[in-house]
Amino acid sequence: NAAFDTAKVYFKAGHEALRSTGWEGDYSTMLDLCSDGANACFLTGDLDTMNELIDEVLSKDIDTVEKYRVSEIKVKSLHAVGKVNESIDAALDFRRQLGLPAPQKKSASKFTITREYIRVKKLLKDKTAEDIANLPELDDELYEMGQRMNEHLATSVYLVEPTMYPLIIFQSVTTSLKHGLNSSSSPAFARLGMLLCGPFGKPHEGLEMAKAAELILERPGMRSSTSNTIFVTQTFCYHWTSPL
């Protein structure tokens, strides 16, 4: 944290130096100062300054993509302080701003969950763990951001609206299968494995998804969610079929 404490001082100094004409005169620098400054404030617990910087960026008439960094910080910080419902709202809203589908924030019926599961099942067909791990890399910036928001959403809805959890996972897996893999794909397939092993009663299929998640981690640039992925696969998947 010491490095971020120092960084925060420099971000603040740069922001104050450009404040009066920054957005008009040096737009990209001002965006970086606010976005990276908000992150430094979040990591050092200065939430008041963080919120000021986030609100400053969100109030500007700029492309939604350029608001991604502060939007993600907002989602994470709301979750961190226990405002889980607000974190969910912020993540869902940002996905919609990107033009990506987002489920309604309400309990999902068994029919809806089953319907979405069947759609994912059709996409998976007979793909093995190796087939999934060898899918092309995601190269669409909008979907990349949407996948990251879904990764945060999965953690939050699990706590307060668990019937939404399968819908978020199915959406993330569908994006990976249709558009390619990114670092959010490994926890998505790990969580799909968890669902298959537990609620859906298909432990062998779930184990294959868990293996796919771990194989994805071996690809370059895919390790940012390693701890999350391994926690899910080792805690919720392998014990169904492997000797204790």
C-alpha positions as a printed NumPy array, in Angstrom:
array([[  0.   ,   0.   ,   0.   ],
       [  2.926,   2.34 ,   0.545],
       [  3.459,   2.676,  -3.201],
       [ -0.188,   3.567,  -3.724],
       [ -0.029,   6.135,  -0.916],
       [  2.806,   7.849,  -2.774],
       [  1.092,   7.459,  -6.137],
       [ -2.059,   9.036,  -4.724],
       [ -0.12 ,  12.175,  -3.818],
       [  1.189,  12.535,  -7.367],
       [ -2.192,  11.831,  -8.943],
       [ -3.729,  14.494,  -6.695],
       [ -1.022,  17.028,  -7.575],
       [ -1.47 ,  16.417, -11.297],
       [ -5.236,  16.629, -11.001],
       [ -5.083,  19.944,  -9.131],
       [ -2.601,  21.375, -11.623],
       [ -4.919,  20.625, -14.539],
       [ -8.266,  21.051, -12.804],
       [ -9.334,  24.392, -14.347],
       [ -8.661,  23.481, -17.991],
       [ -7.777,  19.79 , -17.815],
       [-10.733,  18.23 , -19.567],
       [-10.638,  20.744, -22.392],
       [ -6.881,  21.173, -22.672],
       [ -5.456,  17.725, -21.905],
       [ -8.372,  15.347, -21.926],
       [ -6.492,  12.013, -21.988],
       [ -4.159,  13.003, -19.144],
       [ -7.079,  14.161, -17.031],
       [ -8.894,  10.874, -17.636],
       [ -5.812,   8.919, -16.552],
       [ -5.301,  11.072, -13.469],
       [ -8.901,  10.587, -12.368],
       [ -9.098,   6.877, -13.193],
       [ -5.732,   5.834, -11.792],
       [ -6.128,   8.259,  -8.906],
       [ -9.484,   6.701,  -8.007],
       [ -7.86 ,   3.262,  -8.024],
       [ -5.041,   4.432,  -5.736],
       [ -7.595,   5.972,  -3.382],
       [ -9.629,   2.755,  -3.348],
       [ -6.574,   0.663,  -2.51 ],
       [ -5.555,   3.029,   0.308],
       [ -9.022,   3.44 ,   1.797],
       [ -9.554,   7.07 ,   0.817],
       [-13.107,   6.433,  -0.348],
       [-14.297,  10.046,  -0.237],
       [-11.656,  11.203,  -2.714],
       [-12.207,   8.053,  -4.76 ],
       [-15.913,   8.814,  -5.102],
       [-15.183,  12.424,  -6.098],
       [-12.882,  11.261,  -8.888],
       [-15.306,   8.572, -10.043],
       [-18.212,  11.027, -10.146],
       [-16.081,  13.518, -12.069],
       [-15.415,  11.017, -14.854],
       [-18.959,   9.657, -14.927],
       [-20.367,  13.171, -15.261],
       [-18.41 ,  13.859, -18.456],
       [-19.94 ,  13.432, -21.899],
       [-17.403,  10.868, -23.066],
       [-17.564,   7.404, -24.565],
       [-18.808,   4.676, -22.215],
       [-15.66 ,   2.656, -22.87 ],
       [-13.569,   5.446, -21.363],
       [-15.651,   5.257, -18.183],
       [-14.854,   1.582, -17.715],
       [-11.98 ,   1.949, -15.278],
       [-13.86 ,   4.133, -12.811],
       [-17.026,   2.079, -13.275],
       [-15.173,  -1.085, -12.291],
       [-13.654,   0.648,  -9.266],
       [-17.142,   1.793,  -8.265],
       [-18.485,  -1.758,  -8.526],
       [-15.612,  -3.181,  -6.47 ],
       [-15.707,  -0.464,  -3.825],
       [-19.47 ,  -0.773,  -3.267],
       [-19.062,  -4.51 ,  -2.773],
       [-16.121,  -3.973,  -0.436],
       [-18.093,  -1.684,   1.901],
       [-21.074,  -4.029,   2.014],
       [-23.331,  -2.199,  -0.446],
       [-23.786,  -5.352,  -2.486],
       [-27.122,  -4.418,  -4.054],
       [-25.719,  -1.082,  -5.224],
       [-22.683,  -2.875,  -6.632],
       [-24.981,  -5.171,  -8.629],
       [-26.98 ,  -2.198,  -9.921],
       [-23.805,  -0.411, -11.028],
       [-22.438,  -3.464, -12.86 ],
       [-25.73 ,  -4.239, -14.609],
       [-26.141,  -0.603, -15.601],
       [-22.65 ,  -0.454, -17.104],
       [-23.264,  -3.597, -19.17 ],
       [-26.411,  -1.983, -20.544],
       [-24.51 ,   1.199, -21.345],
       [-22.103,  -0.935, -23.373],
       [-25.087,  -2.293, -25.298],
       [-24.649,  -5.781, -23.835],
       [-27.468,  -7.933, -22.433],
       [-27.988,  -7.904, -18.685],
       [-30.582,  -9.847, -16.699],
       [-33.192,  -8.104, -14.603],
       [-32.265,  -7.801, -10.951],
       [-34.864, -10.183,  -9.58 ],
       [-35.3  , -13.816,  -8.656],
       [-35.02 , -16.108, -11.66 ],
       [-37.569, -18.873, -12.119],
       [-36.59 , -22.522, -12.52 ],
       [-37.957, -22.319, -16.062],
       [-35.652, -19.405, -16.958],
       [-32.616, -21.096, -15.427],
       [-33.375, -24.368, -17.226],
       [-33.943, -22.584, -20.542],
       [-30.597, -20.789, -20.335],
       [-28.851, -23.98 , -19.292],
       [-30.198, -25.778, -22.382],
       [-28.859, -22.96 , -24.575],
       [-25.398, -23.287, -23.043],
       [-25.585, -27.064, -23.338],
       [-26.239, -26.736, -27.086],
       [-23.252, -24.429, -27.496],
       [-20.977, -26.774, -25.57 ],
       [-22.088, -29.808, -27.624],
       [-19.396, -32.44 , -27.035],
       [-16.527, -30.043, -26.369],
       [-13.806, -31.415, -24.115],
       [-11.813, -29.38 , -21.64 ],
       [ -9.019, -29.167, -24.203],
       [-11.405, -27.974, -26.926],
       [-12.626, -25.173, -24.685],
       [ -9.155, -24.148, -23.557],
       [ -8.037, -23.911, -27.195],
       [-10.782, -21.501, -28.237],
       [ -9.517, -18.248, -29.782],
       [ -8.792, -15.253, -27.609],
       [-11.463, -12.587, -27.146],
       [-10.498,  -9.458, -29.098],
       [-13.624,  -7.32 , -28.664],
       [-13.122,  -4.549, -26.104],
       [-16.828,  -4.253, -25.265],
       [-17.224,  -7.956, -24.539],
       [-13.985,  -7.894, -22.543],
       [-15.408,  -5.201, -20.283],
       [-18.743,  -6.97 , -20.079],
       [-17.06 , -10.213, -19.045],
       [-15.181,  -8.443, -16.286],
       [-18.414,  -6.914, -14.992],
       [-20.02 , -10.35 , -14.994],
       [-17.124, -11.674, -12.944],
       [-17.888,  -9.058, -10.282],
       [-21.622,  -9.693, -10.615],
       [-21.237, -13.409,  -9.965],
       [-19.618, -12.72 ,  -6.606],
       [-22.307, -10.239,  -5.591],
       [-25.491, -11.98 ,  -6.756],
       [-24.341, -15.18 ,  -5.04 ],
       [-24.761, -13.314,  -1.755],
       [-28.079, -11.507,  -2.215],
       [-29.925, -12.942,  -5.231],
       [-28.575, -16.473,  -5.748],
       [-31.102, -17.472,  -8.437],
       [-29.44 , -14.866, -10.688],
       [-26.094, -16.598, -10.24 ],
       [-26.641, -19.294, -12.921],
       [-27.832, -16.667, -15.414],
       [-24.642, -14.617, -14.977],
       [-22.487, -17.736, -15.335],
       [-24.358, -18.959, -18.416],
       [-23.992, -15.506, -19.986],
       [-20.234, -15.444, -19.343],
       [-19.759, -18.967, -20.684],
       [-21.853, -18.164, -23.761],
       [-19.724, -15.102, -24.507],
       [-16.554, -17.185, -24.174],
       [-17.868, -19.887, -26.504],
       [-19.139, -17.443, -29.128],
       [-16.549, -14.663, -29.016],
       [-13.413, -16.095, -27.403],
       [-11.581, -16.435, -24.112],
       [-10.24 , -13.782, -21.776],
       [ -9.074, -13.782, -18.172],
       [-12.685, -13.845, -16.931],
       [-13.378, -17.092, -18.786],
       [-11.537, -19.332, -16.316],
       [-13.715, -18.429, -13.291],
       [-16.806, -18.598, -15.527],
       [-16.113, -22.214, -16.516],
       [-15.087, -23.06 , -12.942],
       [-18.425, -21.753, -11.692],
       [-20.258, -23.626, -14.44 ],
       [-18.502, -26.738, -13.159],
       [-19.709, -25.952,  -9.666],
       [-23.308, -25.634, -10.878],
       [-23.121, -28.871, -12.846],
       [-21.575, -30.814,  -9.973],
       [-24.056, -29.53 ,  -7.394],
       [-27.526, -28.249,  -8.353],
       [-27.646, -29.913, -11.783],
       [-26.367, -33.268, -10.54 ],
       [-23.892, -33.828, -13.38 ],
       [-20.531, -34.21 , -11.6  ],
       [-18.614, -35.702, -14.535],
       [-19.668, -32.865, -16.847],
       [-18.85 , -30.408, -14.071],
       [-15.392, -31.9  , -13.666],
       [-14.731, -31.39 , -17.381],
       [-15.628, -27.689, -17.014],
       [-13.332, -27.422, -13.986],
       [-10.483, -28.914, -16.016],
       [-11.221, -26.457, -18.824],
       [-11.024, -23.568, -16.352],
       [ -7.617, -24.676, -15.132],
       [ -6.319, -25.242, -18.664],
       [ -7.381, -21.709, -19.623],
       [ -5.167, -20.418, -16.797],
       [ -2.14 , -21.917, -18.554],
       [ -2.58 , -19.604, -21.543],
       [ -0.64 , -16.315, -21.641],
       [ -2.445, -13.377, -20.075],
       [ -5.17 , -15.494, -18.473],
       [ -3.921, -15.738, -14.887],
       [ -5.453, -12.656, -13.243],
       [ -8.26 , -14.766, -11.73 ],
       [ -6.101, -17.751, -10.739],
       [ -6.937, -17.784,  -7.026],
       [-10.657, -17.405,  -7.71 ],
       [-10.655, -20.199, -10.274],
       [ -8.613, -22.669,  -8.224],
       [-10.713, -22.003,  -5.126],
       [-13.907, -22.894,  -7.002],
       [-12.567, -25.965,  -8.819],
       [-10.828, -27.474,  -5.81 ],
       [-13.576, -26.653,  -3.299],
       [-16.735, -27.339,  -5.283],
       [-15.88 , -29.674,  -8.168],
       [-13.214, -32.332,  -7.692],
       [-14.52 , -33.96 ,  -4.519],
       [-17.621, -35.249,  -6.327],
       [-15.626, -37.733,  -8.398],
       [-12.103, -37.848,  -6.92 ],
       [-11.113, -39.835,  -3.819],
       [-10.771, -37.653,  -0.729]])
